[in-house]
């Protein structure tokens, strides 16, 4: 797996002044090239398809005096049982917390109580809150923030232009932002459509940051509408490129591939892992942020771009001073 040292100076500590004011490192038919994100329409062809995730971001962190609880997502067939991560508060940031025991309970703001049921992975607990989780989070939660971000930002800073506006009215959402779509603006979407680039939605409600090494995948909710499945199949038939905006989109699309190679409309839960061994069947390219060394997402990127090209891309990103994490720069893999 790709390994490198990430200097703190290359971490994006706050949102850019404008959503689209980030850089784009592209690995395309022209080689590895450097761009502004607003150059994206020039890197795609008429008939190419961008598939985007419409999941809105929940304020999924609840802070106590010493502990922060990060709500990841509900368990399949157990709507009152959620996966949560306990984090130890350390000044302005948090770090993993190894404590907790089965049956332990925590009083939360607003009079709610969280009870730990069992450890799901070394990092995550299956837990139960004694009230509906998502309405509770919208009232008492804040967006999940890690130490590389200097200070809190409003939930609006973690929403994308594609986010389902009805999420604020009680629809489900993601624990963390599907951040590959954050730099898009209505103006850029207009330019893409005017150029003949197609855009189709799906939904995958992502949990807390990607599983650690050797940690089993946890289930996430997804929904691929019939119109999106049909458009993906049509574009592939006509020779266009299907480009996922974010790793969440890759996971959803590759979950929905039938035995005949066509994407089917579907919804439910997925624990599918995209790896170099299994490869990809319908995704031709990926627009994504820059991922941490040895993260599980890099295996997905390797499946799409190949190990050699991905190593070259990350070497260029490090040498070129590109910025990492959810407020950072973007990488287009279209080999």
Residue pairs with C-beta under 8 A, 6 or more apart in sequence:
1 294
1 298
1 299
1 302
2 293
2 294
2 298
2 302
2 307
2 310
2 311
2 314
3 293
3 294
4 293
4 314
4 318
5 293
6 292
6 293
6 318
6 324
8 148
10 318
10 321
10 322
10 323
10 324
11 148
11 323
11 324
11 325
11 328
12 148
12 149
12 323
12 324
12 325
12 326
12 327
12 328
12 329
13 148
13 149
13 150
13 327
14 149
14 150
14 151
14 153
14 327
15 153
15 157
15 327
16 22
16 327
18 185
19 161
19 182
19 183
19 184
19 185
20 36
20 37
20 38
20 183
20 184
20 185
20 188
21 37
22 36
22 37
22 183
22 323
22 328
22 329
22 330
23 34
23 35
23 36
23 37
23 320
23 322
23 323
23 329
23 330
24 34
24 35
24 36
24 37
24 39
24 40
24 43
24 329
24 330
24 331
24 332
25 32
25 33
25 34
25 35
25 313
25 316
25 317
25 320
25 322
25 329
25 330
25 331
25 332
26 32
26 33
26 34
26 35
26 43
26 331
26 332
26 334
27 305
27 309
27 312
27 313
27 331
27 332
27 333
27 334
27 335
28 43
28 332
28 334
28 335
29 334
32 309
32 312
32 313
32 316
34 316
34 320
35 42
35 43
37 183
37 188
37 329
37 330
38 188
40 188
40 192
40 287
40 332
41 188
41 191
41 192
41 195
41 197
43 332
43 334
44 50
44 192
44 195
44 197
44 241
44 243
45 196
45 197
45 240
45 241
46 195
46 196
46 197
47 196
47 197
47 198
47 235
47 238
47 239
47 240
48 197
48 198
48 235
48 240
48 241
48 242
48 243
49 197
49 198
49 199
49 200
49 231
49 232
49 235
49 240
49 241
49 242
49 243
50 192
50 197
50 198
50 199
50 200
50 243
50 245
50 287
51 199
51 200
51 201
51 202
51 228
51 232
51 242
51 243
51 244
51 245
51 249
51 253
52 160
52 162
52 181
52 184
52 199
52 200
52 201
52 202
52 245
52 246
52 249
53 160
53 162
53 178
53 181
53 201
53 202
53 203
53 204
53 206
53 245
53 246
53 248
53 249
53 252
54 162
54 163
54 164
54 201
54 202
54 203
55 163
55 164
55 167
55 172
55 173
55 174
55 178
55 203
55 204
55 205
55 206
55 248
56 159
56 163
56 164
56 165
56 167
56 168
56 171
56 173
56 174
57 143
57 155
57 158
57 159
57 163
57 173
57 174
57 175
57 176
57 177
57 178
58 71
58 134
58 137
58 138
58 141
58 155
58 167
58 173
58 174
58 175
59 137
59 138
59 141
59 142
59 143
59 155
60 70
60 71
60 72
60 137
60 141
60 143
60 144
60 174
60 175
60 176
60 208
61 68
61 69
61 70
61 71
61 141
61 142
61 143
61 144
61 145
62 68
62 69
62 71
62 108
62 109
62 137
62 140
62 141
62 142
63 69
63 89
63 142
64 89
64 106
64 108
65 89
66 88
66 89
67 86
67 87
67 88
67 89
67 97
67 106
68 86
68 87
68 88
68 89
68 94
69 84
69 85
69 86
69 87
69 106
69 108
69 114
70 84
70 85
70 86
70 87
70 144
70 175
70 208
71 82
71 83
71 84
71 133
71 137
71 141
71 175
72 82
72 83
72 84
72 85
72 124
72 175
72 207
72 208
72 218
73 82
73 83
73 175
73 205
73 206
73 207
73 218
73 219
73 220
73 221
74 81
74 82
74 83
74 133
74 221
75 81
75 82
75 83
75 126
75 219
76 219
76 269
80 128
80 129
81 117
81 126
81 127
81 128
82 126
82 127
82 128
82 129
82 133
83 120
83 124
83 125
83 126
83 127
83 207
83 208
83 218
84 114
84 124
84 125
84 127
85 96
85 123
85 124
85 125
85 208
86 97
86 99
86 100
86 125
87 94
87 95
87 96
87 97
88 94
88 95
88 96
88 97
90 147
92 147
92 150
92 151
93 145
93 146
93 147
94 146
94 147
95 147
96 123
100 116
100 119
100 125
101 116
102 116
102 117
102 118
102 119
103 115
103 116
104 115
104 116
105 113
105 114
105 115
105 116
106 113
106 114
107 113
108 114
108 129
108 140
109 140
110 136
110 139
110 140
112 129
112 130
112 131
112 136
112 140
113 129
113 130
114 127
114 128
114 129
114 130
115 127
115 128
115 130
116 125
116 126
116 127
117 125
117 126
117 127
117 128
118 125
118 126
119 125
119 126
120 126
120 218
121 211
121 215
121 216
121 218
122 212
122 215
123 211
123 212
123 215
124 208
124 218
129 136
134 170
134 172
134 173
135 170
138 168
142 152
142 155
143 152
143 153
143 154
143 155
143 157
143 158
143 177
144 175
144 176
144 208
145 152
145 153
146 209
146 325
148 325
149 325
149 327
158 176
158 177
158 326
159 177
160 177
160 178
160 179
160 181
160 182
160 184
161 181
161 184
161 185
161 186
161 189
162 181
162 184
162 201
164 171
164 173
164 203
167 173
172 205
172 221
173 205
174 204
174 205
174 206
174 207
175 205
175 206
175 207
175 208
176 206
176 207
176 208
176 209
176 326
177 326
178 204
178 206
178 245
178 246
178 248
178 249
179 246
179 289
179 325
179 326
179 327
180 245
180 246
180 247
180 287
180 288
180 289
180 330
181 245
181 246
182 326
182 327
183 330
184 245
189 199
192 199
193 199
198 231
198 235
198 240
200 227
200 228
200 231
200 232
201 225
201 228
202 222
202 223
202 224
202 225
202 228
202 249
202 252
202 253
203 221
203 222
203 223
203 252
204 220
204 221
204 222
204 223
204 248
204 249
204 251
204 252
204 270
205 220
205 221
205 222
206 220
206 248
207 218
207 220
210 295
210 296
210 297
211 217
211 218
211 296
212 296
213 294
213 296
216 271
217 271
217 272
217 273
218 271
219 269
219 270
219 271
220 248
220 251
220 269
220 270
220 271
221 267
221 268
221 269
222 251
222 252
222 255
222 266
222 267
222 268
222 269
222 270
223 266
223 267
224 252
224 253
224 256
224 263
224 264
224 265
224 266
224 267
225 265
226 265
228 263
228 265
229 256
229 262
229 263
229 264
229 265
229 266
232 242
232 253
232 263
232 282
233 262
233 263
235 241
235 242
236 242
236 282
241 284
241 285
241 334
242 253
242 282
242 283
242 284
242 285
243 283
243 284
243 285
243 286
243 287
243 332
243 334
244 250
244 253
244 283
244 285
244 286
244 287
245 287
246 286
246 287
246 288
247 286
247 288
247 297
247 300
247 301
249 283
250 274
250 280
250 283
250 286
250 300
250 304
251 270
251 272
251 274
251 300
252 270
253 263
253 282
253 283
254 272
254 274
254 280
254 281
254 282
254 283
255 266
255 270
255 272
256 263
256 264
256 265
256 266
257 263
257 264
257 281
257 282
258 264
261 281
261 282
263 282
273 296
273 299
274 280
274 299
274 300
274 303
275 299
275 300
275 303
276 299
276 302
276 303
276 307
278 303
279 303
280 303
280 304
283 304
284 334
285 304
285 332
285 333
285 334
285 335
286 300
286 301
286 304
286 305
286 332
286 333
286 334
287 330
287 331
287 332
287 333
288 297
288 301
288 330
288 331
288 333
289 324
289 325
289 326
289 328
289 329
289 330
289 331
290 314
290 317
290 322
290 323
290 324
290 325
290 328
290 329
290 331
291 297
291 298
291 301
291 324
292 324
298 310
301 310
301 333
302 310
304 333
304 335
305 313
305 333
305 335
306 335
309 333
309 335
310 333
313 331
313 333
317 329
317 331
322 328
322 329
322 331
323 329
